[in-house]
Amino acid sequence: MSDLMSDPMSDPLRHIQSLLPPHNTRNVTAEAYAPANIALCKYWGKRDARLKLPVTDSLSVSLGTHGTRMTLQRAETDHLSINGQPISADSQTHRRLFDFLDLIRAPEHRLAIDSINTIPIAAGLASSASAFACAVKAIETLYAWELPPRLRSILARLGSGSASRSVFEGFVQWHAGTAPDGMDSYAEPLAPLWPDFRIGILTVSEAPKPIGSTEAMERTVQTAPLYEAWPRQVERDLPRLQQAIRDHDFATLGQVAEHNALAMHATMIASWPPVIYWLPETTAHLHKIHHLRREGLPVYATLDAGPNLKLLYTAEHETDLKAHFPHLIQIQH
Ligand code: PMV
């Protein structure tokens, strides 16, 4: 109670809550959509775990029609279903989402949430980014708010760091910021996607990850001697990516994105106990991609905290790519 009565400015979460408009109770249901995103310059490492403040900036592409669609309904008790399957109230997924919603919903409101992943693959591959970005948008619609885009991004960040980027379309940059309260840590759209830019997903495994990204990040920051070099990697990669996006320079974009992803995995592998998301097929695909590049096919790979690859290529090589990787799922944007 004393916590609730304290000065809102003294606690960053209370401060953010004080910026929200009043909860309008007219609507009883709301629907929203947010795309998933794939980082070309990764977010890996937090400087504040509670506020999900990153060590570095990051830059991503949003995945258009592939993401999360949610329907919220005011209800007697909290309820969550994902892709039509009820999720137990004891599960981590349920707790994490409703704990997050407690920050922004009216305290007396319980919600029944129906969440659909429109990414054409199993849940294991869909990131929490689109889910938390979508939850913010749905709450905003429920309460008839029109939040400034920065605040929307900050709120999504409190659910999952990468969700701060999923409130926007196209190429998006998340500014790490320096303020301890995180009010300068938000994402901004940089540019729309180029029409001939293509992203494909190569699924290696749909099994649950051996270690979640939150824990893996923490372990890397605390135990990997290579992590020291990570902010320098980002400092080098970000301006090159921004320039490549401005110039529609696919080769530079692909090279920098692949290098950045591999450097992120190198820092994880250098943790103790080691964080190794790759499976033998991950390495095999990487070798094949490098071979194809040597043969003149411009294709690059990026990987998040898991064994699956996302391929970057352009429309003119789509047919070739599909011939080399028959299981490639091309993202429509
Ligand atoms: O937002 P989180 O906690 O799911 O972390 C995402 C981390 C990566 O996907 C590996 C990188 C990124 O920038 O999205």
Residues whose N, C-alpha, C, O or C-beta is under 5 A from the ligand:
A	BS01	PMV	A39 C41 K42 Y43 S58 S160 G161 S162 A163 S213 T214 D304 A305
